[in-house]
Amino acid sequence: MRVRLNSACGVSARADATVPDFPQKWIMIWAKRPWWKRAFHRVFFCIFKGTIPKVDLQRGTFCEALGGRPKKIKGIHTGGCMLKVTKDLLDCCRYKRPDGPRVEVYLSFIEDFGGEEDAEALLDLYLMYPDAFQLLSTLRKIGGEKTAERLFVQCIENHRVKEEFVGDVFTTLAHMGYQPVEEVLYHRLRHEQCLNSDECVALLHFSCSGYEAMIREKILKYKNQHLFPEFHPLLASKIPDPELPDLLYHWGTHWASTDCNGGLVLGLALYGDSERDRFRQILWDPRWEANGVSTGTIHWTFTGMQYLGITFRELFREVKASAEEGTDEEEVGYRLFVLRDLLEHRIHSSAELPLRFVRMQESCEQIYDELENFIEWSICNVKEGYSDFYGTKDLLRMKMDQELRKDFVLREFVG
């Protein structure tokens, strides 16, 4: 059962479960307690994100006593089923753009526990601050059809995203399964010479049936060039051409600039198991720079890993095996750098996955256990300077702690 915390820091359930009302007798006993006891309980419940639903005393529940009624914040809709953390975010962003680490933490909780009311509030916030693109990542995870329709109406005009709105609007709508955006994307495919990442990633959520020849033309037009529209190759797996994977691999290995090869990396991964081994070769090949942070390639590499089900446990074992088989020391060192960059991407970026059909393969707890063993091995088997994973281990531990705390809230207060 997935749950969410409601506006009184309490817990409410989705459609597959319900939270029972408290007996009226208990409500009245609680309400008649001394003010200092009520104040203590109120603080206690808020600290732990609450264990009691916020509802009205006269309806047999705890509304007025635990925090009052919903309120309006600068015209943004707030409702009775909204998380308290969402209301805190709205308060935080009354007079400034939603940005910074504090906002990221709020969004992390909203993403895990939020529902339609929270999605509506985030959309209002995005419409107020259209350059706050990080809101879209959370919005697409919790929003429903109503939210998607509002986003479409407000942000799409003349088959394009309005200029003032920043971020992956098309991807968000496709991720939410909003069908009307499909025809808009096909219109873009027919009339635009170069598609951007938002348009190509969004198209991956649809069949593209009848547009295979057009996609093939857009990819092959730039065959073996150094610089090209980076994300056209993302759509390669939509084309029934058995020779295309070889072409993409050769293109990325010998011709493509590492400044724009992210589409080639993920495009090959999206072929599935038939390209799994070749994708692993790409990881360790310096010509691809699959761990490129400044170029953004690492984001598409990590997404491809998750799609193919390649775990860090496998990568640890592969690096060990290559060292024990006598692989050149410099090559082993490069593999370690790639591995560390991928781990830190998992930690720092919260590993945002842009595709609805891709899921995370491992928790930070699982990775941490494997990393401890890997560090012990590297101390004895790898040249000093290549094996500095201690900082990464500390970062991973903090991320693991965050994940476990959130999981504890879910299990302890909901069951």
For each residue, the residues with C-beta under 8 A, 3 or more apart:
1: 13 14 16 17 414
2: 14 16
3: 11 12 13 14 17 113 410 414
4: 11 12 14 83 113 114 115 118
5: 9 10 11 12 49 50 83 84 85 109 113 409
6: 9 10 11 12 50 53 54 80 81 82 83 84
7: 10 54 67 70 78 79 80 81 82 83 84 87
8: 45 50 52 53 54 62 63 66 67 84
9: 5 6 45 46 48 49 50 54 66 67 84
10: 5 6 7 45 50 51 52 53 54 66
11: 3 4 5 6 19 49 50 51 53 413 414
12: 3 4 5 6 19 53 81
13: 1 3 16 17 18 19
14: 1 2 3 4 17 115
15:
16: 1 2 13
17: 1 3 13 14
18: 13
19: 11 12 13 53
20:
21: 55 59 60 61
22: 26 27 52 60 61 62
23: 26 27 60
24: 27 28 60
25: 28 29
26: 22 23 29 30
27: 22 23 24 30 31 57 60 61 62
28: 24 25 31 32
29: 25 26 32 33
30: 26 27 33 38 41 62 65
31: 27 28 38 57 65
32: 28 29
33: 29 30 37 38
34: 37 38
35: 38 39
36: 39 40
37: 33 34 40 41
38: 30 31 33 34 35 41 42 65
39: 35 36 42 43
40: 36 37 43 44
41: 30 37 38 44 45
42: 38 39 45 46 65 66 67
43: 39 40 46 47
44: 40 41 47 48
45: 8 9 10 41 42 48 50 51 52 66
46: 9 42 43 49 50 84
47: 43 44
48: 9 44 45 51 409 413
49: 5 9 11 46 84 409 413
50: 5 6 8 9 10 11 45 46 54 66 84 413
51: 10 11 45 48 413
52: 8 10 22 45 62 66
53: 6 8 10 11 12 19 61 62
54: 6 7 8 9 10 50 61 62 63 66 67 80
55: 21 59 60 61 62 63 80
56: 59 61 63 64
57: 27 31 60 61 62 63 64 65
58:
59: 21 55 56 63
60: 21 22 23 24 27 55 57
61: 21 22 27 53 54 55 56 57
62: 8 22 27 30 52 53 54 55 57 65 66
63: 8 54 55 56 57 59 66 67 68 69
64: 56 57 68 69
65: 30 31 38 42 57 62
66: 8 9 10 42 45 50 52 54 62 63
67: 7 8 9 42 54 63 84
68: 63 64 71
69: 63 64
70: 7 78 79 80 82
71: 68 78
72: 75 76 77 78
73: 76 78 87 90 91 94
74: 90 94 128
75: 72 124
76: 72 73 90 121 124 125 128
77: 72 117 120 121 124
78: 7 70 71 72 73 82 86 87 90 117 121
79: 7 70 82 117 120
80: 6 7 54 55 70 117
81: 6 7 12 115 116 117
82: 6 7 70 78 79 86 87 117 118 121
83: 4 5 6 7 86 87 109 110 113 114 118
84: 5 6 7 8 9 46 49 50 67 87 88
85: 5 88 89 106 109 110
86: 78 82 83 89 90 106 110 114 117 118 121 122
87: 7 73 78 82 83 84 90 91
88: 84 85 91 92 106
89: 85 86 92 93 98 103 106 107 110 125
90: 73 74 76 78 86 87 93 94 121 125
91: 73 87 88 94
92: 88 89 98 102 103 106
93: 89 90 96 97 98 103 125 129
94: 73 74 90 91
95:
96: 93 99
97: 93 129 131 132
98: 89 92 93 103 125 129 132 134 135
99: 96 103 132 134
100: 103 104
101: 104 105
102: 92 105 106
103: 89 92 93 98 99 100 106 107 134
104: 100 101 107 108 134 350
105: 101 102 108 109
106: 85 86 88 89 92 102 103 109 110
107: 89 103 104 110 111 134 135 137 138
108: 104 105 111 112 350 402 406
109: 5 83 85 105 106 112 113 114 406
110: 83 85 86 89 106 107 113 114 118 122 138 142
111: 107 108 114 137 138 141 142
112: 108 109 406 410
113: 3 4 5 83 109 110 410
114: 4 83 86 109 110 111 117 118 119 138 142
115: 4 14 81 118 119 142
116: 81 119 120 142 143 144 146 147
117: 77 78 79 80 81 82 86 114 120 121
118: 4 82 83 86 110 114 115 121 122 142
119: 114 115 116 122 123 139 142 143 144 147
120: 77 79 116 117 123 124 146 147 150
121: 76 77 78 82 86 90 117 118 124 125
122: 86 110 118 119 125 126 135 138 139 142 143
123: 119 120 126 127 139 143 147 150 151
124: 75 76 77 120 121 127 128
125: 76 89 90 93 98 121 122 128 129 132 135
126: 122 123 129 130 132 135 136 139
127: 123 124 130 154
128: 74 76 124 125
129: 93 97 98 125 126 132 135
130: 126 127 164 165 166
131: 97 164 166
132: 97 98 99 125 126 129 135 166
133: 136 166 167 168
134: 98 99 103 104 107 137 138 167
135: 98 107 122 125 126 129 132 138 139 167
136: 126 133 139 140 167 168 169 171 172
137: 107 111 134 140 141 352
138: 107 110 111 114 122 134 135 141 142
139: 119 122 123 126 135 136 142 143 147 151 172
140: 136 137 143 171 172 175 176
141: 111 137 138 175
142: 110 111 114 115 116 118 119 122 138 139
143: 116 119 122 123 139 140 147 148 151 176
144: 116 119 147 148 176
145: 148 149 176 177 178
146: 116 120 149 150
147: 116 119 120 123 139 143 144 150 151 176
148: 143 144 145 151 152 173 176 177 178
149: 145 146 152 153 178
150: 120 123 146 147 153 154
151: 123 139 143 147 148 154 155 169 172 173 178
152: 148 149 155 156 173 178 180 181
153: 149 150 156
154: 127 150 151
155: 151 152 161 162 165 169
156: 152 153 159 160 161 162 169 173 181 184
157: 160 162
158:
159: 156 184 187 188 191
160: 156 157 188
161: 155 156 165 169 170 198
162: 155 156 157 165
163:
164: 130 131
165: 130 155 161 162 169
166: 130 131 132 133
167: 133 134 135 136 172 198
168: 133 136 171 172 197 198 201 202 354
169: 136 151 155 156 161 165 172 173 198
170: 161 173 174 181 184 185 198 199 201 202
171: 136 140 168 174 175 198 201 202 354
172: 136 139 140 151 167 168 169 175 176
173: 148 151 152 156 169 170 176 178 181 202
174: 170 171 177 178 181 182 185 201 202 203 204 205 206 356
175: 140 141 171 172 205 354 355 356
176: 140 143 144 145 147 148 172 173
177: 145 148 174 205 356
178: 145 148 149 151 152 173 174 181
179: 182
180: 152 183 184
181: 152 156 170 173 174 178 184 185 202
182: 174 179 185 186 206
183: 180 186 187
184: 156 159 170 180 181 187 188
185: 170 174 181 182 188 189 199 202 203 206
186: 182 183 189 190 208 211
187: 159 183 184 190 191
188: 159 160 184 185 191 192 195 199
189: 185 186 192 195 199 203 208 211 214 215 218
190: 186 187 211 214
191: 159 187 188
192: 188 189 195 199
193:
194: 229 232
195: 188 189 192 199 200 203 218 229 231 232
196: 199 200 231
197: 168 200 201 230 231 263
198: 161 167 168 169 170 171 201 202
199: 170 185 188 189 192 195 196 202 203 231
200: 195 196 197 203 204 231 232 234 235 263
201: 168 170 171 174 197 198 204 205 231 234 354 355
202: 168 170 171 173 174 181 185 198 199 205 206
203: 174 185 189 195 199 200 206 208 235 238
204: 174 200 201 234 235 270 355
205: 174 175 177 201 202 355 356 357
206: 174 182 185 202 203
207: 238
208: 186 189 203 211 212 215 235 238
209: 212
210:
211: 186 189 190 208 214 215 238
212: 208 209 215 216 238 239 240
213: 216 217
214: 189 190 211 217 218
215: 189 208 211 212 218 219 232 235 236 238 239
216: 212 213 219 220 239 241 244
217: 213 214 220 221
218: 189 195 214 215 221 229 232 235
219: 215 216 222 223 232 233 235 236 239 244
220: 216 217 223
221: 217 218
222: 219 225 228 229 232
223: 219 220 247 251
224: 250 251 254 255
225: 222 228 255 256
226: 255 256 257
227: 257 259 260
228: 222 225 232 256 260
229: 194 195 218 222 232
230: 197 233 260 261 262 263
231: 195 196 197 199 200 201 234 262 263
232: 194 195 200 215 218 219 222 228 229 235 263
233: 219 230 236 248 251 263 264 267
234: 200 201 204 231 263 266 267 270
235: 200 203 204 208 215 218 219 232 238 239 267
236: 215 219 233 239 244 245 248 267 268 270 271
237: 267 270 271 272
238: 203 207 208 211 212 215 235
239: 212 215 216 219 235 236 244
240: 212
241: 216 244
242: 245
243: 246 247
244: 216 219 236 239 241 247 248
245: 236 242 248 249 268 271 274 275 278
246: 243 249 250
247: 223 243 244 250 251
248: 233 236 244 245 251 252 264 267 268
249: 245 246 252 253 268 278 282
250: 224 246 247 253 254 255
251: 223 224 233 247 248 254 255 256 264
252: 248 249 255 256 261 264 265 268 282 287 288
253: 249 250 285 287 288
254: 224 250 251 287
255: 224 225 226 250 251 252
256: 225 226 228 251 252 260 261 264
257: 226 227 260 261
258: 261 287 288 289 292 295 297
259: 227 295
260: 227 228 230 256 257 263 295
261: 230 252 256 257 258 264 265 288 289 295 297
262: 230 231 265 266 295 296 297 299 300 301
263: 197 200 230 231 232 233 234 260 266 267 300
264: 233 248 251 252 256 261 267 268
265: 252 261 262 268 269 279 282 288 290 297 300 301 304
266: 234 262 263 269 270 300 301 303 304 307
267: 233 234 235 236 237 248 263 264 270
268: 236 245 248 249 252 264 265 271 275 278 279 282 304
269: 265 266 275 279 303 304 305 307 308
270: 204 234 236 237 266 267 304 307
271: 236 237 245 268 274 275
272: 237 275 276 307 308
273: 276 308
274: 245 271
275: 245 268 269 271 272 278 279 308
276: 272 273 279 280 308 310
277: 280 281
278: 245 249 268 275 281 282
279: 265 268 269 275 276 282 283 304 305 308 310
280: 276 277 283 284 310 318
281: 277 278 284 285
282: 249 252 265 268 278 279 285 288 290 301
283: 279 280 288 290 301 315 338
284: 280 281 331 334 335 338
285: 253 281 282 288 290
286: 289 334
287: 252 253 254 258
288: 252 253 258 261 265 282 283 285 297
289: 258 261 286 292 295 297
290: 265 282 283 285 297 298 301 338
291: 297 298 301 337 338 341 342
292: 258 289 295 296 297 298
293: 296 298 341 345
294:
295: 258 259 260 261 262 289 292
296: 262 292 293 299 300
297: 258 261 262 265 288 289 290 291 292 300 301
298: 290 291 292 293 301 302 341 342 345
299: 262 296 302 303 345 349 352
300: 262 263 265 266 296 297 303 304
301: 262 265 266 282 283 290 291 297 298 304 305 342
302: 298 299 305 306 342 345 346 351
303: 266 269 299 300 306 307 353 354 355 358
304: 265 266 268 269 270 279 300 301 307 308
305: 269 279 301 302 308 310 342 361
306: 302 303 309 310 351 353 358 359 360 361
307: 266 269 270 272 303 304 355 358
308: 269 272 273 275 276 279 304 305
309: 306 361
310: 276 279 280 305 306 314 315 361
311: 314 315 361 362
312: 315 316 339 342 343 346 362 367 370 371
313: 316 317 362 366 367 370
314: 310 311 317 318
315: 283 310 311 312 318 319 339 342
316: 312 313 319 320 339 370 371 373 374
317: 313 314 320 321
318: 280 314 315 321 322 335
319: 315 316 322 323 332 335 336 339 374
320: 316 317 323 324 374 377 381
321: 317 318 324 325
322: 318 319 325 327 331 332 335
323: 319 320 327 332 381 382
324: 320 321 381
325: 321 322
326:
327: 322 323 331 332
328: 331 332
329: 332 333 383
330: 333 334
331: 284 322 327 328 334 335
332: 319 322 323 327 328 329 335 336 382 386
333: 329 330 336 337 382 383 385 386
334: 284 286 330 331 337 338
335: 284 318 319 322 331 332 338 339
336: 319 332 333 339 340 378 382 386 387
337: 291 333 334 340 341 386
338: 283 284 290 291 334 335 341 342
339: 312 315 316 319 335 336 342 343
340: 336 337 343 344 389 392
341: 291 293 298 337 338 344 345
342: 291 298 301 302 305 312 315 338 339 345 346
343: 312 339 340 346 347 367 371 389 392 396
344: 340 341 347 348 392 395
345: 293 298 299 302 341 342 348 349 351
346: 302 312 342 343 349 351 364 367 396 399
347: 343 344 364 392 395 396 399
348: 344 345 395
349: 299 345 346 352
350: 104 108
351: 302 306 345 346 360
352: 137 299 349
353: 303 306 358 359 360
354: 168 171 175 201 303
355: 175 201 204 205 303 307 358
356: 174 175 177 205
357: 205
358: 303 306 307 353 355
359: 306 353
360: 306 351 353 363
361: 305 306 309 310 311
362: 311 312 313 366 367
363: 360 366 367 400 403
364: 346 347 367 368 396 399 400 403
365: 368 369 400 403 404
366: 313 362 363 369 370
367: 312 313 343 346 362 363 364 370 371 396
368: 364 365 371 372 393 396 397 400
369: 365 366 372 373
370: 312 313 316 366 367 373 374
371: 312 316 343 367 368 374 375 389 392 393 396
372: 368 369 375 376 393
373: 316 369 370 376 377
374: 316 319 320 370 371 377 378 389
375: 371 372 378 379 387 389 390 393
376: 372 373 379 380
377: 320 373 374 380 381
378: 336 374 375 381 382 386 387 389
379: 375 376 382 387
380: 376 377
381: 320 323 324 377 378
382: 323 332 333 336 378 379 386 387
383: 329 333 386 387
384: 387
385: 333 388
386: 332 333 336 337 378 382 383
387: 336 375 378 379 382 383 384
388: 385 391
389: 340 343 371 374 375 378 392 393
390: 375 393 394
391: 388 394 395
392: 340 343 344 347 371 389 395 396
393: 368 371 372 375 389 390 396 397
394: 390 391 397 398
395: 344 347 348 391 392 398 399
396: 343 346 347 364 367 368 371 392 393 399 400
397: 368 393 394 400 401
398: 394 395 401 402
399: 346 347 364 395 396 402 403
400: 363 364 365 368 396 397 403 404
401: 397 398 404 405
402: 108 398 399 405 406
403: 363 364 365 399 400 406 407
404: 365 400 401 407 408
405: 401 402 408 409
406: 108 109 112 402 403 409 410
407: 403 404 410 411
408: 404 405 411 412
409: 5 48 49 405 406 412 413
410: 3 112 113 406 407 413 414
411: 407 408 414 415
412: 408 409
413: 11 48 49 50 51 409 410
414: 1 3 11 410 411
415: 411
